[in-house]
Amino acid sequence: MSYKQAYEKWLQAEQLDAELKQQLDEMKDDEKKLEDSFYKNLEFGTGGMRGELGPGTNRLNIYTIRKAAKGLSNYIEKNGEEAKKRGVVIAYDSRFKSPEFSMEAAKVLATHGIKAYVFDALRPTPELSYAVRHLNCFSGIMVTASHNPPEYNGFKVYNDQGCQVLLDEAEQIVAEVNAVENELTISAGNEAELKAANLIEMVGENIDRAYQAALLSIVQDKDMIASVQDELKIIFTPLHGTGNLPVREALQNMGFTHVDVVKEQELPDPMFSTVKSPNPEESEAFTLAIKQGMETDADILIGTDPDADRVGVATKNNDGEFVVLTGNQVGALMLDYLIEAKKKTNHFNKNLTVLKTIVTSEIGRDIAEYHGLTTIDTLTGFKFIGEQIYNFESDEREFLFGYEESYGYLVGDFVRDKDAVQAAMLAAEVAAYYKQQGKTLYQGLEALFEKYGFYYESLRSLTLKGKEGSEKIDALIRDFRETPPTEVSEFTVAAIEDYQTSQRKEVKTDQASTIDLPKSNVLKYFLNDGSWFCVRPSGTEPKVKFYFGVTGKAELETKSKLNAIEQAVMKRVDAFVTA
């Protein structure tokens, strides 16, 4: 079916949503917009789907949400009556249409006789993950687009472990979603009737209390915190998202008394009107927090993204200016502190295991190895960390810490996704640890670099929207795969890992070995000095990401090396895109 035929089908649909119908009328003369809205179905991938809001098969709206919920319903039905009884718990964030999309999904599930638990107001993603296991549900849905721009929303699916669905589960769900032929004719029953039949149940406060109680289990050293809890000054911003209440309550329960919120960013706002992007990975998102932090002489600034699964941290440097630490730097500080705290409280053992992704800094592995601990690499995506935690239940390994460079962290395994509430708590505790020593987090990081060497990483992204952009991204990655670089800046390529073919190739000897990870369209290049870079298309946005990592013994030399490698790779990318 052509995009014009799909557009006509929507125009002729009976009882089309009035708002969507008006939007269709407004775009009828915009051929490019029509094509992008209808040229394909919004892809339901390995974790769900994410897209721009609006009418069309390639947009997120009540009909594409119903299609996703219909596919999930069919998948659950094939798993039997017990799966239907266990049901699905649904949460949502502060984005446009999030409450409506949650209830649409619930109505479709309930129409299939599947119990749907729906949170009574916005909640963070980690609490959804927690709720799946707390309620013994078969599945979970989180309506969110994380830190995407305001015009986006999404639909993430979780398995019964509270982990985003794994590859084999995702394949089955994707097949069911794709088998739904007409998103406009899916039955979604009456909300009041489904509630009366106890097929839709609203949940909230009881799960909040249980989640907060579980959070206290990750506190490592209560006595240390008590010694500085009245001195440590914390500025927190939820960036208009879901983190406001749960993070503040958790920090209060830990005993911290000086926690001030950035008022302009405290309340939910789907436009995220005070920031260019509601992403704590970007320094700009901390502009207001930095201003408030300077005025109050704060020790640490903490920011969470809209669905509160990512956290950013800023601290004062040696010149007294606030700097936003990278995800890798925060992860290193957290990991080092956790190990020291475990030793101090006699909870340290050699089975403790660290989990990180293939694009996360190697400093974490060095810290773990120094203490005799093992680090396991996973593919990018926190679901793979959650999968490993589940595997630990059947062997002698014990989960210590999981993290990724993109500001996602996990300490307590009662959640199986990245948890910004946990991370905010741990960041505050680490800041208290250094405060007790008369140091800042920045000085703590300097001490780690002095001990393990300087590690610097960077990320560059290339966004190419629309059908042409998608094709260009595919061609770019194919070019890197079929014609790999042999030199980058002054360094030679020593090895190439292709996760699509699950092979690592040593360039000099042409010797190949198998990578024991699921297949993924990712390429990683290792240089002869120990540096590396990685090419990976985003699974949720029309972009391709380039990750860079270097290490060295001198700060300026290491930073210069990072800049040279990054420029060399991006020069090739720019030449390909503009050709």
Disulfide bonds with the S-S distance in Angstrom:
none
